[in-house]
Structure formats: structure tokens, C-alpha cells
């Protein structure tokens, strides 16, 4: 992503946020490893295994119906640092077998890339 000149606002280890994903996301922090459950479940997130990354979450929010996380986030494809379908970041991750949450059907998690196997 550095070679692609894709702007990432910050990458701070999640421990600096007390392992609090919401606080990290509100700070537009890109993060990967975080031993936590999928929200609303007792299932460990792929972040718990180091198989997921969230990039610029304020620019690339989680959206399910009227729920947008982090609070105050907006998805604006024209804004620098926003991930959009078929851009270089999506192609980079898909090229190594990861999936993008922006392609999910029941919700959109524009910040999220994961490798399930």
C-alpha cells in the first residue's frame, strides 16, 4: 500500500487504545491484530488470529442498514483514503487471497479485509 501511495492516516497498535476497537476506529486508526469477539457474538473475530485488517475506519465505515460504525463516520468515495471497488487496494488484497467487506451482501464493511483460511 505504501508503494501505491494509498494514504493511511495512522497505524497505532491497538494496545495504545486499551484494546478498545471503537476508540481506535473513532481515531481513524488502521489496525489488524485485536483479540476480540465479532460484535454481538461470542465468536472470535478474524482480527484475533491476525487474519483481518481495518483501514481508515472513519473514511471506510461498517454500514448495516441505519447503523454506521464508528460513530460519525461517512463513506465518501471521492475522499482520499477511501477504499472503493476495483481500486488498487482492493486488487492488492484480492490478489493474495483476501476478501473485502465492501463486497459483502447483507452489510458493507468498507474498512475490512480478511483471509478466512
C-alpha positions in Angstrom: 0.0 0.0 0.0 2.9 2.3 0.7 4.2 1.8 -2.9 0.7 2.5 -4.2 0.8 5.8 -2.3 -2.5 5.0 -0.6 -3.0 7.4 2.3 -3.3 5.8 5.7 -3.9 8.3 8.4 -2.3 6.3 11.2 -1.3 2.8 12.3 -1.0 2.6 16.1 -1.0 -0.7 17.9 -4.5 -1.4 19.4 -3.0 -1.7 22.9 -2.5 2.1 22.8 -6.3 2.3 22.8 -6.7 -0.1 25.7 -7.6 -2.9 23.2 -10.8 -0.9 22.5 -11.8 -1.2 18.9 -14.4 1.6 18.9 -11.9 4.1 20.4 -9.3 3.1 17.8 -11.8 3.4 14.9 -13.0 6.8 16.1 -9.4 7.9 15.8 -9.3 6.7 12.2 -6.6 4.2 13.2 -5.8 1.4 10.9 -5.5 -1.8 12.9 -5.1 -5.5 12.4 -4.5 -7.8 15.4 -7.0 -7.4 18.2 -8.1 -10.4 20.3 -11.9 -9.7 20.3 -15.2 -11.1 19.5 -17.3 -10.4 16.4 -19.6 -7.6 17.7 -22.8 -9.0 19.4 -21.5 -12.6 19.4 -19.1 -14.9 21.4 -17.3 -15.8 18.1 -13.7 -14.7 17.9 -13.1 -12.2 15.1 -10.6 -12.9 12.4 -8.7 -9.9 13.9 -8.0 -12.3 16.9 -6.0 -14.5 14.6 -4.2 -11.8 12.6 -6.3 -12.6 9.5 -8.0 -9.2 9.2 -7.2 -5.5 8.9 -9.3 -2.4 9.1 -8.1 0.6 7.1 -9.0 4.2 7.8 -12.3 3.3 9.5 -13.7 6.9 9.7 -13.5 7.0 5.8 -14.4 3.4 5.3 -17.1 2.6 7.9 -19.1 -0.5 8.7 -22.7 0.0 7.4 -25.7 -2.2 8.1 -29.0 -0.5 7.5 -29.0 2.7 9.5 -26.1 1.5 11.7 -22.8 3.2 10.9 -19.6 2.5 12.8 -17.6 4.2 14.0 -20.0 6.9 15.2 -19.7 9.9 12.9 -18.1 8.1 10.0 -19.1 8.7 6.5 -18.4 6.8 3.3 -17.4 9.2 0.5 -15.7 7.5 -2.4 -14.2 10.8 -3.7 -12.3 11.4 -0.5 -8.6 10.4 -0.4 -8.1 7.3 1.8 -11.5 5.9 1.0 -11.5 2.3 -0.4 -13.7 1.7 -3.5 -14.4 -1.3 -5.6 -11.7 -2.3 -8.1 -9.2 0.3 -6.7 -5.6 -0.6 -6.3 -6.0 -1.6 -2.6 -8.9 -4.0 -3.3 -7.0 -5.5 -6.2 -3.8 -5.9 -4.0 -5.6 -7.7 -1.2 -7.7 -9.9 -3.5 -4.5 -10.7 -5.4 -3.2 -12.5 -2.3 -6.5 -14.3 -1.5 -8.1 -11.8 0.9 -11.7 -10.6 0.7 -13.1 -7.1 1.1 -16.0 -6.3 3.3 -17.2 -3.8 0.7 -18.3 -6.8 -1.4 -20.5 -8.3 1.3 -24.2 -8.6 0.6 -26.0 -8.1 3.9 -23.8 -5.3 5.1 -20.8 -3.3 4.0 -17.6 -3.1 6.0 -15.6 -0.9 3.7 -12.6 -0.7 6.1 -12.3 -4.5 6.4 -10.1 -7.1 4.6 -9.8 -10.6 5.8 -8.3 -14.0 4.9 -10.6 -16.8 6.2 -8.2 -19.7 5.6 
